[in-house]
Structures are given as structure tokens and as C-alpha cells.
Amino acid sequence: MSVRRLIIDGAKVRDMEDVYDLFVALPDIPDWVGRNPDALYDTIAMIQEPTEIDVYDLPALKQNLRSDYPVFMSILEDSVAASQKSPEYPALTLSIMDGPGLARGTGV
């Protein structure tokens, strides 16, 4: 089974609306999902196939999301960790890059 990639480019994400749009664009996510932090966790749990979530340009993401940044990263890391512990969910992996191609680390 192939692994799909979801790229979150911090230089292109302007606000949380852009983040919600990225997840809603996945084929297994309905367009009616909520657009708030609690709903984002539930939305990520709806992902039905193995997905690698790549976050690029962390400094730009932090600057663009401002006070939403720690909440978003917590939701993302918690969602990925939950998917890796549960046989009910497909494996999600998280790769975080400090810059456009500078790996900080992989996994949660």
C-alpha cells in the first residue's frame, strides 16, 4: 500500500484557515468538518489511508500562525501519536523541517 504525503509549507500557510483547507482537500475528509482546534483533531482522525505529514519551514509557520502555532503543533503531534498506537487508524507519520529542506527530525 502506498503512503500519501500531505505537505504543510510554513511559508505558504497564512493562518489556520489555510491549515483547515489542506486537510479538507484530502479525498477521505468531508468538506463539512468543523474549522476549529477540536474539530481539527477529529478531522485528522478521519484520515483513512497511511499518510506522511511533512511540515516545512517551521520558523515561517510559527510566525504566520502566531498564537495558533503551539495549539496546531500539539494537535498534529497528538493525532499522529494516537494513530501509531491504535490499530483502528492508518499509520500517520510526521516529519518536521526547520527550513524548506532542513530536517529537524522525523516522527513524534
MMTF fields as JSON, N, C-alpha, C and O atoms, coordinates in Angstrom:
{
  "mmtfVersion": "1.0.0",
  "mmtfProducer": "UNKNOWN",
  "numBonds": 431,
  "numAtoms": 432,
  "numGroups": 108,
  "numChains": 1,
  "numModels": 1,
  "chainsPerModel": [1],
  "groupsPerChain": [108],
  "chainIdList": ["A"],
  "bondAtomList": [4, 2, 8, 6, 12, 10, 16, 14, 20, 18, 24, 22, 28, 26, 32, 30, 36, 34, 40, 38, 44, 42, 48, 46, 52, 50, 56, 54, 60, 58, 64, 62, 68, 66, 72, 70, 76, 74, 80, 78, 84, 82, 88, 86, 92, 90, 96, 94, 100, 98, 104, 102, 108, 106, 112, 110, 116, 114, 120, 118, 124, 122, 128, 126, 132, 130, 136, 134, 140, 138, 144, 142, 148, 146, 152, 150, 156, 154, 160, 158, 164, 162, 168, 166, 172, 170, 176, 174, 180, 178, 184, 182, 188, 186, 192, 190, 196, 194, 200, 198, 204, 202, 208, 206, 212, 210, 216, 214, 220, 218, 224, 222, 228, 226, 232, 230, 236, 234, 240, 238, 244, 242, 248, 246, 252, 250, 256, 254, 260, 258, 264, 262, 268, 266, 272, 270, 276, 274, 280, 278, 284, 282, 288, 286, 292, 290, 296, 294, 300, 298, 304, 302, 308, 306, 312, 310, 316, 314, 320, 318, 324, 322, 328, 326, 332, 330, 336, 334, 340, 338, 344, 342, 348, 346, 352, 350, 356, 354, 360, 358, 364, 362, 368, 366, 372, 370, 376, 374, 380, 378, 384, 382, 388, 386, 392, 390, 396, 394, 400, 398, 404, 402, 408, 406, 412, 410, 416, 414, 420, 418, 424, 422, 428, 426],
  "bondOrderList": [1, 1, 1, 1, 1, 1, 1, 1, 1, 1, 1, 1, 1, 1, 1, 1, 1, 1, 1, 1, 1, 1, 1, 1, 1, 1, 1, 1, 1, 1, 1, 1, 1, 1, 1, 1, 1, 1, 1, 1, 1, 1, 1, 1, 1, 1, 1, 1, 1, 1, 1, 1, 1, 1, 1, 1, 1, 1, 1, 1, 1, 1, 1, 1, 1, 1, 1, 1, 1, 1, 1, 1, 1, 1, 1, 1, 1, 1, 1, 1, 1, 1, 1, 1, 1, 1, 1, 1, 1, 1, 1, 1, 1, 1, 1, 1, 1, 1, 1, 1, 1, 1, 1, 1, 1, 1, 1],
  "groupList": [{"groupName": "MET", "atomNameList": ["N", "CA", "C", "O"], "elementList": ["N", "C", "C", "O"], "formalChargeList": [0, 0, 0, 0], "bondAtomList": [1, 0, 2, 1, 3, 2], "bondOrderList": [1, 1, 2], "singleLetterCode": "M", "chemCompType": "L-PEPTIDE LINKING"}, {"groupName": "SER", "atomNameList": ["N", "CA", "C", "O"], "elementList": ["N", "C", "C", "O"], "formalChargeList": [0, 0, 0, 0], "bondAtomList": [1, 0, 2, 1, 3, 2], "bondOrderList": [1, 1, 2], "singleLetterCode": "S", "chemCompType": "L-PEPTIDE LINKING"}, {"groupName": "VAL", "atomNameList": ["N", "CA", "C", "O"], "elementList": ["N", "C", "C", "O"], "formalChargeList": [0, 0, 0, 0], "bondAtomList": [1, 0, 2, 1, 3, 2], "bondOrderList": [1, 1, 2], "singleLetterCode": "V", "chemCompType": "L-PEPTIDE LINKING"}, {"groupName": "ARG", "atomNameList": ["N", "CA", "C", "O"], "elementList": ["N", "C", "C", "O"], "formalChargeList": [0, 0, 0, 0], "bondAtomList": [1, 0, 2, 1, 3, 2], "bondOrderList": [1, 1, 2], "singleLetterCode": "R", "chemCompType": "L-PEPTIDE LINKING"}, {"groupName": "LEU", "atomNameList": ["N", "CA", "C", "O"], "elementList": ["N", "C", "C", "O"], "formalChargeList": [0, 0, 0, 0], "bondAtomList": [1, 0, 2, 1, 3, 2], "bondOrderList": [1, 1, 2], "singleLetterCode": "L", "chemCompType": "L-PEPTIDE LINKING"}, {"groupName": "ILE", "atomNameList": ["N", "CA", "C", "O"], "elementList": ["N", "C", "C", "O"], "formalChargeList": [0, 0, 0, 0], "bondAtomList": [1, 0, 2, 1, 3, 2], "bondOrderList": [1, 1, 2], "singleLetterCode": "I", "chemCompType": "L-PEPTIDE LINKING"}, {"groupName": "ASP", "atomNameList": ["N", "CA", "C", "O"], "elementList": ["N", "C", "C", "O"], "formalChargeList": [0, 0, 0, 0], "bondAtomList": [1, 0, 2, 1, 3, 2], "bondOrderList": [1, 1, 2], "singleLetterCode": "D", "chemCompType": "L-PEPTIDE LINKING"}, {"groupName": "GLY", "atomNameList": ["N", "CA", "C", "O"], "elementList": ["N", "C", "C", "O"], "formalChargeList": [0, 0, 0, 0], "bondAtomList": [1, 0, 2, 1, 3, 2], "bondOrderList": [1, 1, 2], "singleLetterCode": "G", "chemCompType": "PEPTIDE LINKING"}, {"groupName": "ALA", "atomNameList": ["N", "CA", "C", "O"], "elementList": ["N", "C", "C", "O"], "formalChargeList": [0, 0, 0, 0], "bondAtomList": [1, 0, 2, 1, 3, 2], "bondOrderList": [1, 1, 2], "singleLetterCode": "A", "chemCompType": "L-PEPTIDE LINKING"}, {"groupName": "LYS", "atomNameList": ["N", "CA", "C", "O"], "elementList": ["N", "C", "C", "O"], "formalChargeList": [0, 0, 0, 0], "bondAtomList": [1, 0, 2, 1, 3, 2], "bondOrderList": [1, 1, 2], "singleLetterCode": "K", "chemCompType": "L-PEPTIDE LINKING"}, {"groupName": "GLU", "atomNameList": ["N", "CA", "C", "O"], "elementList": ["N", "C", "C", "O"], "formalChargeList": [0, 0, 0, 0], "bondAtomList": [1, 0, 2, 1, 3, 2], "bondOrderList": [1, 1, 2], "singleLetterCode": "E", "chemCompType": "L-PEPTIDE LINKING"}, {"groupName": "TYR", "atomNameList": ["N", "CA", "C", "O"], "elementList": ["N", "C", "C", "O"], "formalChargeList": [0, 0, 0, 0], "bondAtomList": [1, 0, 2, 1, 3, 2], "bondOrderList": [1, 1, 2], "singleLetterCode": "Y", "chemCompType": "L-PEPTIDE LINKING"}, {"groupName": "PHE", "atomNameList": ["N", "CA", "C", "O"], "elementList": ["N", "C", "C", "O"], "formalChargeList": [0, 0, 0, 0], "bondAtomList": [1, 0, 2, 1, 3, 2], "bondOrderList": [1, 1, 2], "singleLetterCode": "F", "chemCompType": "L-PEPTIDE LINKING"}, {"groupName": "PRO", "atomNameList": ["N", "CA", "C", "O"], "elementList": ["N", "C", "C", "O"], "formalChargeList": [0, 0, 0, 0], "bondAtomList": [1, 0, 2, 1, 3, 2], "bondOrderList": [1, 1, 2], "singleLetterCode": "P", "chemCompType": "L-PEPTIDE LINKING"}, {"groupName": "TRP", "atomNameList": ["N", "CA", "C", "O"], "elementList": ["N", "C", "C", "O"], "formalChargeList": [0, 0, 0, 0], "bondAtomList": [1, 0, 2, 1, 3, 2], "bondOrderList": [1, 1, 2], "singleLetterCode": "W", "chemCompType": "L-PEPTIDE LINKING"}, {"groupName": "ASN", "atomNameList": ["N", "CA", "C", "O"], "elementList": ["N", "C", "C", "O"], "formalChargeList": [0, 0, 0, 0], "bondAtomList": [1, 0, 2, 1, 3, 2], "bondOrderList": [1, 1, 2], "singleLetterCode": "N", "chemCompType": "L-PEPTIDE LINKING"}, {"groupName": "THR", "atomNameList": ["N", "CA", "C", "O"], "elementList": ["N", "C", "C", "O"], "formalChargeList": [0, 0, 0, 0], "bondAtomList": [1, 0, 2, 1, 3, 2], "bondOrderList": [1, 1, 2], "singleLetterCode": "T", "chemCompType": "L-PEPTIDE LINKING"}, {"groupName": "GLN", "atomNameList": ["N", "CA", "C", "O"], "elementList": ["N", "C", "C", "O"], "formalChargeList": [0, 0, 0, 0], "bondAtomList": [1, 0, 2, 1, 3, 2], "bondOrderList": [1, 1, 2], "singleLetterCode": "Q", "chemCompType": "L-PEPTIDE LINKING"}],
  "groupTypeList": [0, 1, 2, 3, 3, 4, 5, 5, 6, 7, 8, 9, 2, 3, 6, 0, 10, 6, 2, 11, 6, 4, 12, 2, 8, 4, 13, 6, 5, 13, 6, 14, 2, 7, 3, 15, 13, 6, 8, 4, 11, 6, 16, 5, 8, 0, 5, 17, 10, 13, 16, 10, 5, 6, 2, 11, 6, 4, 13, 8, 4, 9, 17, 15, 4, 3, 1, 6, 11, 13, 2, 12, 0, 1, 5, 4, 10, 6, 1, 2, 8, 8, 1, 17, 9, 1, 13, 10, 11, 13, 8, 4, 16, 4, 1, 5, 0, 6, 7, 13, 7, 4, 8, 3, 7, 16, 7, 2],
  "groupIdList": [1, 2, 3, 4, 5, 6, 7, 8, 9, 10, 11, 12, 13, 14, 15, 16, 17, 18, 19, 20, 21, 22, 23, 24, 25, 26, 27, 28, 29, 30, 31, 32, 33, 34, 35, 36, 37, 38, 39, 40, 41, 42, 43, 44, 45, 46, 47, 48, 49, 50, 51, 52, 53, 54, 55, 56, 57, 58, 59, 60, 61, 62, 63, 64, 65, 66, 67, 68, 69, 70, 71, 72, 73, 74, 75, 76, 77, 78, 79, 80, 81, 82, 83, 84, 85, 86, 87, 88, 89, 90, 91, 92, 93, 94, 95, 96, 97, 98, 99, 100, 101, 102, 103, 104, 105, 106, 107, 108],
  "secStructList": [7, 7, 7, 3, 3, 3, 3, 3, 3, 6, 6, 6, 7, 7, 1, 2, 2, 2, 2, 2, 2, 2, 2, 2, 6, 1, 6, 6, 1, 7, 6, 6, 7, 7, 7, 1, 2, 2, 2, 2, 2, 2, 2, 2, 2, 6, 7, 7, 1, 7, 3, 3, 3, 3, 3, 3, 7, 2, 2, 2, 2, 2, 2, 2, 2, 4, 4, 4, 2, 2, 2, 2, 2, 2, 2, 2, 2, 2, 2, 2, 2, 2, 2, 2, 2, 7, 6, 6, 1, 7, 7, 3, 3, 3, 3, 3, 3, 1, 1, 1, 1, 7, 3, 3, 3, 3, 7, 7],
  "xCoordList": [0.848, 0.0, 0.895, 1.873, 0.546, 1.364, 1.011, -0.079, 1.946, 1.773, 1.61, 2.442, 0.561, 0.364, 1.053, 1.303, 1.358, 2.038, 1.127, 0.483, 1.089, 0.428, 1.528, 2.177, 1.732, 2.799, 2.192, 1.282, 2.71, 2.321, 3.542, 4.487, 3.515, 4.638, 4.401, 3.515, 5.194, 5.02, 5.087, 4.476, 5.823, 5.925, 4.645, 4.391, 3.834, 2.597, 1.352, 0.323, 1.438, 0.3, 0.214, 1.14, -0.893, -1.057, -1.755, -1.508, -2.636, -3.419, -4.039, -3.809, -4.812, -5.41, -6.408, -6.616, -7.019, -7.931, -7.184, -7.725, -5.948, -5.14, -4.853, -4.854, -4.61, -4.369, -5.613, -5.521, -6.772, -8.017, -8.224, -8.631, -7.945, -8.101, -7.226, -7.655, -6.001, -5.103, -5.689, -5.624, -6.257, -6.82, -8.129, -8.372, -8.963, -10.237, -10.004, -10.866, -8.863, -8.556, -8.237, -8.234, -7.972, -7.715, -8.997, -10.079, -8.897, -10.103, -10.981, -12.178, -10.428, -11.24, -11.82, -12.416, -11.656, -12.175, -13.37, -13.242, -14.529, -15.692, -15.523, -14.831, -16.157, -15.995, -16.816, -16.706, -17.63, -18.473, -17.799, -18.424, -16.56, -15.906, -15.763, -15.708, -15.705, -15.554, -14.194, -13.23, -14.149, -12.902, -12.492, -12.501, -12.133, -11.656, -10.696, -10.648, -9.936, -8.929, -9.485, -8.879, -10.612, -11.176, -11.566, -11.327, -12.166, -12.577, -11.362, -11.428, -10.262, -9.068, -8.552, -8.161, -8.547, -8.116, -9.009, -8.515, -10.324, -11.276, -11.079, -11.188, -10.791, -10.562, -9.361, -9.416, -8.291, -7.087, -7.38, -6.843, -8.226, -8.605, -9.422, -9.52, -10.006, -10.793, -9.932, -10.434, -8.652, -7.776, -7.777, -7.515, -8.074, -8.299, -7.17, -7.246, -6.139, -5.025, -3.705, -3.63, -2.668, -1.376, -0.945, -0.963, -0.558, -0.225, 1.002, 1.098, 1.939, 3.095, 2.797, 2.556, 2.815, 2.576, 3.931, 4.643, 4.28, 5.569, 5.334, 4.596, 5.963, 5.864, 7.19, 8.234, 7.141, 8.335, 8.352, 7.307, 9.534, 9.766, 9.044, 8.155, 9.465, 8.872, 8.914, 7.922, 10.009, 10.005, 8.912, 8.274, 8.701, 7.646, 6.273, 5.393, 6.078, 4.792, 4.497, 3.38, 5.506, 5.344, 4.99, 4.121, 5.648, 5.371, 3.97, 3.26, 3.569, 2.28, 1.1, 0.052, 1.256, 0.144, 0.078, -0.941, 1.158, 1.244, 0.742, 1.285, -0.273, -0.733, -1.378, -1.528, -1.764, -2.338, -1.271, -1.582, -0.016, 1.063, 1.2, 1.195, 1.324, 1.506, 0.295, 0.445, -0.885, -2.102, -2.098, -2.364, -1.795, -1.761, -0.725, -1.028, 0.477, 1.521, 1.169, 1.464, 0.546, 0.118, -0.932, -0.857, -1.909, -2.943, -2.307, -2.638, -1.408, -0.758, 0.04, -0.093, 0.862, 1.679, 0.823, 1.105, -0.219, -1.112, -1.854, -2.017, -2.305, -3.042, -2.157, -2.582, -0.939, -0.017, 0.321, 0.345, 0.58, 0.898, -0.268, -0.055, -1.498, -2.678, -2.835, -3.207, -2.554, -2.707, -1.697, -1.985, -0.527, 0.51, 0.256, 0.82, -0.586, -0.88, -2.126, -2.332, -2.952, -4.242, -4.296, -3.966, -4.712, -4.866, -6.065, -6.195, -6.945, -8.132, -7.799, -8.555, -6.679, -6.321, -5.151, -4.312, -5.095, -3.919, -2.714, -2.861, -1.562, -0.35, -0.161, -0.126, -0.044, 0.32, 1.733, 2.079, 2.549, 3.887, 4.052, 3.373, 4.948, 5.17, 6.648, 7.498, 6.948, 8.312, 8.328, 7.549, 9.212, 9.258, 10.603, 11.66, 10.543, 11.748, 11.859, 10.881, 13.041, 13.251, 13.178, 12.745, 13.594, 13.571, 12.939, 12.308, 13.09, 12.496, 12.988, 12.3, 14.131, 14.619, 15.555, 16.346, 15.487, 16.407, 15.691, 14.885, 15.97, 15.275, 15.653, 16.834, 14.647, 14.87, 14.726, 15.435, 13.822, 13.608, 12.401, 11.579, 12.29, 11.164, 10.532, 11.222, 9.233, 8.493, 8.047, 8.345, 7.334, 6.797, 7.458, 7.167],
  "yCoordList": [-1.179, 0.0, 1.245, 1.326, 2.178, 3.388, 4.367, 4.325, 5.227, 6.242, 7.588, 7.975, 8.286, 9.605, 10.642, 10.413, 11.785, 12.865, 14.084, 14.45, 14.697, 15.983, 16.961, 16.803, 17.97, 18.94, 20.212, 20.806, 20.611, 21.868, 22.774, 22.628, 23.703, 24.611, 25.883, 26.675, 26.072, 27.22, 28.552, 29.518, 28.629, 29.888, 30.195, 31.347, 29.161, 29.36, 29.426, 29.956, 28.896, 28.909, 30.284, 30.715, 30.963, 32.315, 32.325, 33.197, 31.337, 31.291, 29.9, 29.028, 29.694, 28.387, 28.005, 26.816, 28.963, 28.641, 27.877, 26.939, 28.278, 27.558, 26.133, 25.2, 25.964, 24.623, 23.764, 22.627, 24.296, 23.535, 23.156, 22.034, 24.093, 23.823, 22.662, 21.856, 22.566, 21.476, 20.116, 19.169, 20.025, 18.744, 18.431, 17.281, 19.424, 19.202, 18.796, 18.157, 19.156, 18.794, 17.302, 16.792, 16.604, 15.165, 14.462, 14.833, 13.452, 12.819, 12.114, 11.951, 11.697, 10.998, 11.917, 11.435, 13.223, 14.179, 14.912, 15.532, 14.841, 15.558, 17.068, 17.535, 17.817, 19.277, 19.931, 21.137, 19.154, 19.719, 19.724, 20.137, 19.282, 19.225, 20.621, 21.621, 20.665, 21.935, 22.564, 21.898, 23.85, 24.602, 25.263, 26.485, 24.397, 24.854, 23.792, 22.691, 24.094, 23.129, 21.758, 20.744, 21.694, 20.395, 19.597, 18.392, 20.284, 19.617, 19.164, 18.142, 19.904, 19.514, 18.163, 17.322, 17.952, 16.648, 15.541, 14.505, 15.764, 14.782, 14.596, 13.482, 15.68, 15.609, 14.74, 13.903, 14.931, 14.127, 12.654, 11.776, 12.381, 11.003, 10.357, 9.131, 11.16, 10.635, 10.158, 9.51, 10.47, 10.048, 8.527, 7.853, 8.002, 6.564, 5.794, 4.569, 6.458, 5.726, 6.258, 7.4, 5.422, 5.868, 7.186, 7.341, 8.128, 9.467, 9.978, 9.887, 10.518, 11.185, 12.683, 13.254, 13.302, 14.74, 15.418, 15.237, 16.204, 16.903, 18.38, 19.044, 18.891, 20.313, 20.956, 20.61, 21.894, 22.609, 24.034, 24.629, 24.558, 25.951, 26.294, 27.144, 25.602, 25.779, 27.222, 27.675, 27.974, 29.364, 30.21, 31.03, 30.009, 30.765, 30.347, 31.19, 29.045, 28.57, 29.193, 29.639, 29.219, 29.806, 31.287, 31.77, 31.998, 33.425, 33.649, 34.551, 32.84, 33.037, 32.634, 33.278, 31.583, 31.124, 31.844, 31.799, 32.498, 33.247, 32.415, 31.344, 32.884, 32.2, 30.848, 30.036, 30.588, 29.287, 28.217, 27.027, 28.634, 27.689, 26.583, 25.409, 26.906, 25.808, 24.879, 23.672, 25.433, 24.608, 23.664, 22.47, 24.21, 23.385, 22.27, 21.114, 22.596, 21.58, 20.509, 19.333, 20.902, 19.937, 18.979, 17.768, 19.534, 18.704, 17.744, 16.558, 18.255, 17.434, 16.308, 15.152, 16.627, 15.609, 14.601, 13.404, 15.065, 14.15, 13.228, 12.04, 13.767, 12.965, 11.874, 10.728, 12.237, 11.261, 10.19, 9.002, 10.596, 9.624, 8.669, 7.467, 9.182, 8.337, 7.348, 6.195, 7.79, 6.895, 5.757, 4.651, 6.016, 4.994, 3.973, 2.879, 4.33, 3.419, 2.592, 1.578, 2.996, 2.347, 1.551, 2.072, 0.29, -0.497, -0.046, -0.448, 0.788, 1.268, 2.342, 2.545, 3.029, 4.134, 3.736, 2.929, 4.299, 4.055, 4.779, 5.734, 4.322, 4.944, 6.339, 6.518, 7.297, 8.649, 8.877, 8.457, 9.531, 9.897, 11.395, 12.028, 11.939, 13.378, 13.658, 13.095, 14.517, 14.951, 16.473, 17.141, 17.018, 18.463, 18.993, 18.49, 20.008, 20.623, 22.058, 22.805, 22.445, 23.821, 24.82, 25.956, 24.408, 25.29, 24.569, 23.528, 25.094, 24.47, 23.038, 22.27, 22.666, 21.305, 20.86, 19.939, 21.489, 21.192, 20.354, 20.883, 19.076, 18.187, 18.464, 18.502, 18.659, 18.767, 17.396, 17.058, 16.626, 15.288, 14.654, 15.33, 13.36, 12.623, 11.839, 11.302, 11.779, 11.043, 11.933, 13.127, 11.327, 12.075, 11.561, 12.041],
  "zCoordList": [0.0, 0.0, 0.0, 0.743, -0.823, -0.906, 0.215, 0.787, 0.502, 1.533, 0.844, 0.023, 1.168, 0.57, 1.437, 2.62, 0.838, 1.557, 1.615, 0.632, 2.779, 2.964, 3.349, 4.383, 2.515, 2.769, 3.347, 2.769, 4.489, 5.126, 5.048, 5.824, 4.112, 3.878, 4.683, 4.361, 5.727, 6.615, 5.915, 6.371, 4.804, 4.061, 3.288, 2.938, 3.02, 2.255, 3.137, 2.718, 4.345, 5.263, 5.911, 6.598, 5.69, 6.24, 7.59, 8.424, 7.799, 9.034, 9.178, 8.34, 10.22, 10.463, 9.376, 9.131, 8.732, 7.63, 6.537, 5.951, 6.265, 5.277, 5.752, 4.949, 7.043, 7.594, 7.419, 6.956, 7.784, 7.627, 6.162, 5.862, 5.245, 3.813, 3.356, 2.531, 3.882, 3.498, 3.874, 3.09, 5.065, 5.497, 4.787, 4.424, 4.586, 3.895, 2.435, 1.831, 1.869, 0.485, 0.329, -0.791, 1.423, 1.332, 0.904, 1.358, 0.037, -0.502, 0.531, 0.296, 1.654, 2.645, 3.72, 4.683, 3.57, 4.555, 3.941, 2.885, 4.599, 4.065, 4.219, 5.123, 3.336, 3.383, 4.493, 4.714, 5.186, 6.242, 7.623, 8.599, 7.725, 9.038, 9.64, 8.924, 10.954, 11.656, 11.417, 11.04, 11.645, 11.422, 12.736, 12.882, 13.686, 14.985, 15.508, 14.961, 16.548, 17.017, 17.393, 17.045, 18.088, 18.46, 17.224, 17.145, 16.267, 15.032, 14.221, 13.538, 14.285, 13.539, 14.027, 13.217, 15.32, 15.852, 15.287, 14.842, 15.307, 14.773, 13.269, 12.755, 12.577, 11.13, 10.812, 9.911, 11.541, 11.305, 11.586, 10.911, 12.578, 12.899, 11.777, 11.717, 10.894, 9.766, 8.605, 7.688, 8.636, 7.54, 7.48, 8.475, 6.306, 6.169, 5.513, 5.418, 5.065, 4.472, 5.033, 5.485, 4.999, 5.532, 4.89, 3.669, 5.75, 5.284, 6.024, 7.248, 5.246, 5.832, 5.798, 4.734, 6.961, 7.068, 7.19, 8.178, 6.169, 6.137, 6.409, 5.681, 7.46, 7.805, 7.44, 7.994, 6.503, 6.042, 6.574, 6.834, 6.727, 7.116, 8.423, 8.471, 9.463, 10.788, 11.283, 11.853, 11.101, 11.557, 10.893, 11.552, 9.593, 8.901, 9.401, 9.572, 9.639, 10.149, 11.507, 11.769, 12.36, 13.696, 13.592, 14.319, 12.706, 12.531, 11.961, 12.406, 10.985, 10.331, 11.202, 11.16, 11.984, 12.825, 14.171, 14.861, 14.53, 15.785, 16.969, 17.237, 17.673, 18.894, 18.602, 19.515, 17.35, 16.988, 16.785, 16.759, 16.641, 16.345, 17.395, 17.025, 18.696, 19.657, 19.715, 19.906, 19.552, 19.57, 18.367, 18.506, 17.184, 15.976, 16.095, 15.798, 16.518, 16.613, 17.639, 17.43, 18.737, 19.74, 19.167, 19.375, 18.444, 17.816, 16.816, 16.786, 16.011, 14.993, 15.629, 15.227, 16.61, 17.267, 18.028, 17.99, 18.719, 19.444, 18.487, 18.768, 17.358, 16.374, 15.781, 15.638, 15.442, 14.862, 15.897, 15.574, 17.121, 18.177, 18.401, 18.563, 18.412, 18.606, 17.459, 17.678, 16.246, 15.089, 15.14, 14.683, 15.688, 15.74, 16.853, 16.836, 17.809, 18.922, 18.676, 19.344, 17.745, 17.554, 16.261, 15.196, 16.347, 15.117, 14.282, 13.126, 14.856, 14.145, 13.117, 12.166, 13.299, 12.416, 11.531, 11.93, 10.335, 9.5, 10.098, 10.861, 9.75, 10.277, 9.686, 8.469, 10.558, 10.171, 10.665, 11.77, 9.869, 10.309, 10.148, 9.341, 10.915, 10.922, 10.713, 11.404, 9.771, 9.504, 9.579, 8.899, 10.403, 10.628, 10.14, 10.521, 9.298, 8.738, 9.229, 9.198, 9.68, 10.123, 8.978, 9.167, 7.814, 6.651, 5.481, 5.67, 4.274, 3.103, 2.858, 2.186, 3.373, 3.167, 4.257, 4.053, 5.409, 6.504, 7.558, 8.324, 7.606, 8.53, 9.964, 10.307, 10.809, 12.246, 12.878, 13.827, 12.355, 12.891, 12.268, 11.647, 12.431, 11.883, 13.008, 13.874, 12.99, 13.993, 15.124, 15.168, 16.027, 17.171, 18.418, 19.514]
}
